[in-house]
Each structure stands twice: as C-alpha cells, then as structure tokens.
Amino acid sequence: MAEILVLNGHPGRSSFCAALAARYAEAARTAGRSVREIAIADLPLGASAPDGRAPTPDWVSEARAALTDCRHWTIVAPMWWGGLPSALEAFFVEALGEGFAYRWRDGGPMWDGLLAGRSARVIVTMDTPPWFLRWVWGQPLVKRLKRQVLGFCGFSPVRFTLFGPVRSSTPDRRAAWLAAAADLGRRGV
C-alpha cells in the first residue's frame, strides 16, 4: 500500500513534468512516506472501451488498486491549449469509471464520490503566467479538475500549484520550482 500516488500526466518520457514528479516522489520517500508512481507515457491508453463491455485492461486494474490504496494523489501535468493532454484525459475516462470512482444515485442527478477520504494536489506547468490564468481567464482548468473530476470522485481537499510561464523560464526559476515540488513531497501534500 502506498500512502501517496504520483501521476506524471505528461505524455512524453522526458519533460519538466517528469522532473517535477520525480522530485516530489523522491522527497516524499526521503521523508518516510510510501510512494507509488505512474507515468502516462508508460500506459497503453486507448486500448479499452469505457462502456464496461470490454475486459478491464491490466493497467486500469493496477491504477485503480493504487488509487484505492493511496491517501493522497498528486498529479503533475502540463496545461496545453487551456486543457490537459489527451492521454491524461483518457486516463481519467478509463481509470475513474462509474462504479469505481463514483456511483449515480437512483432516481436523480446526484452521485456519490467513491474515493472520498483522500486528498489531491495538482501541479500544473504552463506557458501562461499563473496570475493571467486566474484574473483574466478565471482558472477554468483548476475549476474543472477541482469540481468536475477530482471533487466529483470524492477527493477533498484538492489543492493546486501552478508553475509558469515555463517556456521563458530561467534555469534558476526551474530549480526553484523543483525545490517547491520537493517541499510539497516532503510534507505529503
């Protein structure tokens, strides 16, 4: 059983997201926490139908076991075109399915989040300055993940750390972001 599940949501094998996820996981382990890591780049996404008729792929069963066992889920992902990489969206569709992550209540539009009792942290890299995302665009990605994905499944609290703009960042700025990810990992938040 791993106390913390770290998901690298970047579809590339080497990225700044991968470095942030690794730094977070390493610091959490150094602090004595048990950690499990999953990288989107290592999963055969799109190999199953989310309608429940096809057999559940092994990777989905393994991801669900990791989610069941964890007390905290950290997702590290880039924001692309105001959203998430399609591979990460496919992970949500396949791993957070009905009957596992949520269940509709009979006779109405309400649901139960079946992963309640767990917290989440989302670390987002982007080329948008965080202040611009908040004050000009109203944080649509943050709101969606907090309310319609993680909150819908029962995660609470759901916290966010936004790093950007990455494209124009200096090596010193990236080092500071890596240190911030390590601090979050040490604290297990």
Phi, psi and omega in degrees: 000129178255129179296323183236133172252125178248121179249116172275107185271010178272131183287349177271150182285328178236117182205169175294327175299318179298319179295319178296315180298317180296318180295318177301309183297317180298316180293323178296317178296317179299328179279002176094009179270149174272135188227140170239139181242140174229137176242127178307323182298339182266359186257142177277067184294149179085006183271001181222162177261133183282011184273359177083358181274329179276154176300146179288123178297153180303320183295327178292316178300319179293318178295319179294322176297318178295320178293321179297320184282333187282157172255341182217136180241122175251126178245128176245122185208153174274151170264121179239126179052037178081000181227202182250159175303144182300329179296321178291320176299320178296323176301313179301314181300314186278320185274330184259044185286164177300138182092340175252302185266338179205163177216130176287140175280147180295137171075017179192182184271002184272163184217168172242130174279113186277356177254025178299155181092005179238148176256167179216149173230132175243121176256118185246129171258147183198164174264357175274135173297135181307323180296324180291318178301318182286306191272336180261314183262351176076019176054052182299321180295316179299312181299316181297311181296319183293317186263315191263349178243286186290313178298321178302325181274356176107355181293132177195132357284160174243118183243157184231144171233124185246124179245121177180167353284132184283317186306320182260012184285153178270162175304323178295320179294317178295322177298322178293321178294320177297320177295321178295319177297320178296320178298317177298318179296316178302319181278348179068033180235000000 
